[in-house]
Amino acid sequence: MASDKIFDIKVCLGDIELAIAEINDFLPEKRDFLEFQKDTKTRKAIERNIEIIGEAMNRILKIDPDFPISHSRKIVDTRNRIIHGYNSVSDEVVWLIIMNYLPELEKDVKRLLGKI
């Protein structure tokens, strides 16, 4: 892979890493769904970071469709749903992503950044 494409992928991975860090910073210290649900600013900030993650992943997949990140296509699909179907995104789905999928994605990104 050409060095400029590797650089582009590394930049996107850095954007994903930063967005995950911001999501973790925005969450209430006590990981409580009801607290999250009541805080509109936090929900919107987290949704925006999920959009960024999905866009960065989309750019990576355009460079390398077989890029080794778990659930990469679902990540892009989630971004599209938040942007285009914003009224159909439930707090429960966002919370599920935060609790179940972001930790795995964070591990993948850190592993890959160490390799590139």
Residue, then its C-alpha position, 0 to 999 in steps of 0.5 A: m500500500a502506498s505511503d500516502k494511503i497508509f498516512d490517510i488510514k493512520v489519520c482516520l484511525g487517530d480521528i476514531e481514537l479521539a472520538i472514542a476518548e471524547i465519548n468516554d469523557f462525555l459519559p457520566e462518571k457512573r455509567d448510568f443509562l438514565e443519567f445519559q438519557k436525561d442529558t441531551k447535550t451529552r447524547k448529542a455530543i456522543e452521537r456526533n462522535i459516533e458520526i465521526i467514527g463512522e465517517a472515518m471508517n468509511r474513508i478507511l474502507k474506501i482505501d482498503p475494503d478489507f481493513p481489519i476492524s471488527h464490524s467496520r461495515k456496521i460502523v458506517d451503517t450506524r453513522n448513516r442511520i444517525i445522520h439520515g434517520y436521526n429520528s429513528v435512533s433510540d437512546e437504547v441503541v446508542w447506549l448499546i453501542i457505547m457499552n458493547y462495541l466501543p471498547e472492542l473498537e478502541k482495542d482494534v484502533k490502538r492495536l492497528l495504530g501500533k502497527i502502522 
